[in-house]
Amino acid sequence: MGTIYDLAKITGFSITTVSKALNNYSDVSEKTKAKIVQAAADMGYLPNAHAQSLSTKRSWTIGVMFSEANGVGMMHPFFNAIIESFRKATEQQGYDLIFASRNLRNRDMSYLEHFKHRAVDGIVVICSDQMDQHVQELIQSTIPIVVVDMDSADCSVVYSDNLAGGALAVNHLHELGHELIAHIAGDTTTDAGRARIEGYQQAMERSGLPIPDGYLVNGGFFSGEEGNQAMQKLLALPKRPTAVFVAGDQMAIGAIEAIQEAGLQIPEDISVVGYDDIELAKYITPKLTTVRQDTETIGQHAASVLIEQIVNKKRVTTRDVIPVNLMVRQSTGPVPE
């Protein structure tokens, strides 16, 4: 690796001009900068990424924000799988990811200020909460952005077809002969929770099935503990359901625990359908029938949409709705005799 003196000698420019070019000063022409940057890269004076950022005026970094006001973050298998897919897709294009610390909420710095300070080229927001003020500030900024798992008319979004997913679950149970179908829902502050409720309600109406009082239970923010508590409420009803559609696999695992603790069998007494198709779904007993979200495609599409904005230097508003499908396993069966 040479020195700045070697670089000045090779390019024929003064040390001052070389230093200014490498630090992107405005009083050095683009032609001179390009020549110096290329020479620096050729002789190994700068890491390639640094040289590339000077020549392209990009940092080759993407900021990642998880909306965790409701406690849903990277620990959830669904979001973890999406960010892994997104990471692989963006790394193939030469980008590195910068994760915003949740401790920013306790500082006098917003996520937007943090990402501007880090000079990221774009931002991906993994979000279930439209009311998060930090998310809204990012959406209203001029930085290229894509939001995953939330709908918005103000930016590019990528999310699963949760309306269709709710219908898939209900239709499957109805085809098995079930009419008393309850729903343990995700919290209505989340887009996913609301859409799955709507899918459930519409499918029940199309099938001519009433929704008895108490059959729609708020399961909170998709945890196993909340699923267990919600299932206990359903089991305490005078006329308990023969089937339950649960808005998340972790909640469904909690619901299954509550059913088994009550001395009932799955699916002989109660059928259960989950949502997400997390890795654990096919290993529990019984193996969980669930609506599969295509996390690989969600992550890839989010990366593609964001990088296109970065390359074209233009924010766009797109809506990418990813299809879901039903994975039929052992937790659903015919209605009890």
N, C-alpha and C positions, 0 to 999 in steps of 0.2 A: 504494500500500500504506500503510495507516494504522499508527499506533503503539499500544502497549498503553494509552496514555492515551485515545486515540480509542475504543478498544474498551470501556474502562471507562465512558466517557461514554455510548456508544450503548446498552450493556446495563444501565446503572444500578447496576453493582456497583463495589466498590472495586478499586483496582489490585491489592491483595493477593489478593483473591478471584479476580480474573481470572487472575493469575499461577498461583495454586494450581490452578485449574480446568484451565489449559492444560498443567500438569505432572502432572495426574491425582492430586492429593492426595486422601486418603480423607476429609478433614474438610470437603469440599465436596460437597453433595448431587448426585445424578445429574441431577436436573432442572436445577439451576443450571449444571452442567458442560455439559449438552446445549445450553442456550441460549447460553452463551459460545462454545462450539466452533462452533456454527452461525453465529453472528455473525462470528467470526473468519474462517471460510471465505468468507462472503458478501463481506466487505470485503477479502479477499486478504491478511489478516494472516499466515495460515499457509498453507503449501503444502497443497493438497487432501488429499494422502496422509497428511500429519501430522494434519490435522484429523480425517480419517476414522479414523485409528488410535486417536485419543483417544475418539472417539464409539463405536467398535465394540470397543475393547480388543483390537485385533489390530495386528500390525506389518505385515501384508500382505507378509510375506517368507517364503520357503520355503528351507530349507537343503538343499544338495546334497552328498552324500558319495559318492566313488568308493572302493570297496575295492581298493586298489592294492598289497596285500602281495605279490601274484603278478605285478605288473608290467602288469596289464591295466587300462587306464584310458581317458580320453577320446580318446586317440590311436587307439583301435580304432574302425573305421568303424561297427560295430554299435552300440556304446555311444554314440558321437557322434550317430548318427541318432536314437536313443531320447531323448536329452536335448534335442535340437532339437525333437522333437515335443512333449515334456513342456513345454518352455519356451513354445512357441506356445500350448498349451492353457491354461497357468496365467496367462500374460500377458493372455489374453482375459478372465480373471476378476479382473484387477487386481493380480496378485501379481508380485513381483520375486524373482529367485533369488540366493542367497548361496552361493558355492562355498567349501567348507572347504579350506584349504591343506593339502597333504600334509606341509608343514613342521611341522604340529601334532604329528606323531609324535615330533619331536625336542624338543618343549617339554614343560613340566609342565602341559599342559592336554589333556584328552580332547576328542574330537569332541563328545560330549554337553555338556561344560562350555562349549565354544565356542558351540554353537548356543543354549544357554540364555542365555549372555552376550549374544548377538545378538538374543535374544527372538524367534526364528523361530516362526511359527504351526504349521509342520509340517516333516517331513524326508522326502526321497526318497533312498534308498540304491541305488546301482547296484552290484551285487555278484555275484561268482561264488564267493565263499569263505565258507562257513558258519563256519569256524573263526576268522575274524577277530574278535578280542576287542572291537574298536571297534564293529563291526557289532552284536555281541551286546549290548553296553551300550546302544546306541540302541534295539534291539528291546525290551529289558526296561524302558525308561523309560516315562513317561506321555505323552510328546509324540506327537501324531498322526504316523504313519509309514507309508510304503509301500516295499517292497523289490522291486526289479526283477531278474529273472534268477536268482532263488534261491527255493526252497520253504522254508516255515517254518510251524509251527502256532501261532506266538506273535504274528504280525502279519499285516497285509494284504500279499499278494504278487501280482505280475504276471509271468508268464514264458511262453515259447513251449512248445508241445507237443513237446518234444524226443524223447519216446518215439516218437510218431507220425512225427517227422521222420526218425529213424533207419530206421524201417520203409519209409518212402517211397523212400529212397535204395536200400536193398537190393532192394526189389520191382522198381524200375525196372531195375536191372542184371540181375536174374534174368529179367525179361521179355525182355531182349535176348539171353538165352541164357547169361549168365555163371553159373558155379558156383564158381569160385575167386575169391571176393570178400574182400578184406582191409579192415581198418579202421584208419586213423590217428586215434587217439582224443585228445580233450582230457583234460587231467589229471584224475584221479579225485577230487581235492580240490574240484573244481567240480561243482555240481549239473548243469550243462549237459553236462559231460564224461561223468558217470556215466549220465545218462539216455540220451544218444545211444549209448553202449556197449550199454545194455540194449535199446534199440530195434533195434540191429544184431543182437545175439545172438538176440533173440526172432524177428525176421524170418528169420534164417538157419535157425533151428530149425523154424519153420512151413513153410519151403520145403524142408525135408529136406536142407539143405546143411551139411556139417561145417565147422568152423573149424579148419584145420590149424595146427599149432604155428608160432608166429611171425607169424601173420596179424593179430593184434591188437597194435598198436604204440602206445605212449604218445607222443603228439606234443607233450606239454607244454602250454604256455599260449598256444596258437593263433597262433604267429608263423610267418612264412614260412621262417625259418631252421630252426626245429624240424620243420616239414613236410618240408623238403628232407632233413634227416638221417634222419627216420623212413622216407621213401621209399627212401633208399639201403639201409636194412636190409631192406626188402621185396624190392628188386631183387637182393639178395645171396642170397636163399633158393634152395635147390636147385630148388624148383618155385614160380616166381614167380606172383603173382596175375594174372588177366586184367582185373581191375577193382578199384578202390579207392574206398571211401567215406571221405572226409576230414571231420573234425568242425568245420572252419572254413575259410572261403574263403582267408584269408591262408595257412594251412597248405597248402591245396590248390594255391595258386600256387607255393609252394615245392616241393611234390611234383611238379608239372608240370615245373618247372625241372630237377629231378633226373632225371626220365624222359627229357627231351630231351637232357640232358647225356650220358646213357647210350646215345644213338644210337637211341632208340626213338620211335615216333610215337603220338600221341593223336588219335583213339581206336583207330587200326588195331591197335596192339599192346596198349595198356592204356587202359581207360576210367576216367575220374575224375569223381566227384561231390563237390561241396563243400557248405558249409553257411553260411548267412547271407544270400546274395545281396547282397554289398556292391556299390557302384557299379562298381568295377573289373572285376567278374566278367564283364560283357558286352563288355569291351573287350580282354581278353587274347586270345592266340591259342594254341589254339582257345578260342572263347567257352565259359565254364564252365557246365556243367549243375550246378545247386545247389538246395538246399532253402532256400526263401525265408522269412525271419522278417519278420513284419509290424511293423516298428519304429514306423510311424506309429500303429497301433492300440495297441501296447504303451505308448507315451508318453501317448497320450490317455487310456487306461484308468487308468494310474497317476495321472495328474492328477485325474481324476474321483473316484477312490477316496479320494485324500488330501484334496481340497477338501471332500468330503462329511463327512469326519471333523472337519475344522476348523470347518465351519459348524455341525455338530450338537454340537460340543464333546464328542465321544465317540469313543474309539478302537474300531475293529472289527477282526475277523480274517476276511479274505476270501481266497479263492484264485481268481485270474483266469487261466485257461490259454488262450492265444491260438493259434488254428490256424495251421499252416504249409502251404505248398504247394510242389510241385516245378516248377522252371523248367528245361525241357529245352532245351539248346543243343547245342554241337558237340563237347563233350569226352567224350561217351558214344556208343557204337555197338555193333553186334553183336559177339559173341565171335569172336576170330580163328579162321580155319580151321585 
